[in-house]
């Protein structure tokens, strides 16, 4: 492995020159990406509809092409799902990444082109290792193996000749054969659909490997590591993997988990943590300096053209967008992308803030709407409303108001959700109400369902059934009475939960 470490390290480091080029010429790089995207799509159905052949400037593009949500773009995506080609992008689409959290259906399906795999997702994977090695030149990652917890793949329900699944699974399935020598577990286990069986196999195999890095979502990683410690009887993971170097994390906020990793799993200053922003729609940003916790370098040459909607424009039908050279620091922007998979002026739903310019670094600040995504479950207000309505209907309850947020994982507890619900008429049976709410959330949100499977990552929700008038009192205490002020239904932090629970207890 020592020779492989040297060879791979050499080739990966060559990428630094390309990164330095877009660092030096960020605006020019984005202009190049824009023109390449327009040229590649000019003869697609979408390109012909919006006359891409006559687009000469970004201003032309912005005036001509609408900003789209998934629901608005879905009629085109659905045709691609059913097998039509050259609709949104010029090359054939054979893969789709699957993600939940939309109003259109239980899951959303996003096209993955060959270009987006090679020039976006794979390049991002290479670059995260490049930037890590640039921070730690003495790294010996490839003397051991990288552990990654993959999702699942299945036949595209619209067209069995193509496949769909989590973006991690699509990426793994298309990796070159040689990659199997430097990763664990084997691909057939990494892509198993049965999470319980997959976890059991991973515990057995990975606890015997020389693992030097992990790439994964904190939620599932915690579950895996806790099980390995229980199986091996070791005090921490460095007793299992003595050469472990870095945990590459993304998808959900890492801050609530940081101390757990540093004190329980990897109690050593030598273990590094590297953040990435890799979504189903594309690979967008990587932490380029280990000391800049929570900040990531926006990757500008991945076949993605970026626009940014200022906060004051979010709710407008035709919001104004800014380009890279127009943004300001520490302001919330909704992210809009045009990609080499055929997503055009697509409002991804994430919000970001710039922490530096030249180079352009960002941090993910949230979503354009209230949500809970502390564990990758992507519970949105629509999900919560449906679940509460069904629970009330089944138990004879009448709900007045509610708020919910996460219960973060600790050494002695799993993650979960905590709710405060006010009723004018409380449910006949509070346990039945809780079960129906939980079951309904699992039905309408596949990501929540996966995390709740046999309590592996999320426990049953905890509900506080509070008296009528509670939220009025809380809003009054906050100086938020009045029709223009609404109770925040969902939050990805415990700010509102802790405040109202403290008031209720006092």
Helices and strands as residue ranges (DSSP letters): H 2-13, H 15-24, H 26-41, H 45-49, G 52-54, H 58-64, H 70-81, E 95-100, E 107-112, H 114-116, I 117-122, H 123-135, G 141-143, E 145-148, E 153-156, E 159-165, H 167-174, G 177-182, E 183-184, H 187-190, H 195-206, E 211-216, H 218-232, G 237-239, E 246-249, H 255-260, I 261-265, E 272-279, E 282-286, E 296-298, E 304-310, G 311-313, E 321-322, G 324-326, E 333-339, E 346-356, E 361-367, E 371-372, E 379-380, H 381-395, E 398-407, E 416-425, H 430-444, H 446-452, G 453-455, E 462-466, H 470-477, H 495-505
